[in-house]
Amino acid sequence: MSTLNINGQNHEVDVDPSTPILWTLRDTLGMTGTKFGCGAALCGACTVHLNGQAIRSCVTPVSAASGQKITTIEAVTGGSDKVGQAVHKAWVKHDVAQCGYCQSGQIMSATAFLKTLPRGKLPSESEIDSAMAGNICRCGTYARIRAAITDAAKALA
């Protein structure tokens, strides 16, 4: 039995400690906002935050999250996360999503990235591209993703 702090709440889960966080979120806890993409930490669809850092939950075992804080897309876009709300609003404004499958991972990576910037700093296109490099969008909405992140940064400045 493991205790995981997810979105500020403790959850007791009866899973093997080597079980990836992704499957614990989706199958055990029914939190389906985090998506399965590749299973090898290559596409970014499964991105969540572990103590504020963007991680790939498909390869990170539950044992690595014990005593840590996991944040999912549900909390970033639906809670009191000011940065997450700004990113989500910009995503909608720029019609970033096409198929939408990668979007929770994209938003999680963008939110973690913007939280690393000094207050008022607007990121360059190359900084955005570098921060988002581990997230693949099969629909190719990279220009809209970049514009949304820029808008979110302006809104937070």
Secondary structure, DSSP 8 states (H G I E B T S, - for coil): -EEEEETTEEEEE-S-TTSBHHHIIIIIT--TTS--S-SSSSS-TTEEEETTEEEETTTSBGGGGTTSEEE-HHHHHHSS-HHHHHHHHHHHHTT--SS-TTHHHHHHHHHHHHHHS-TT----HHHHHHHTTT---TT--HHHHHHHHHHHHHHH-
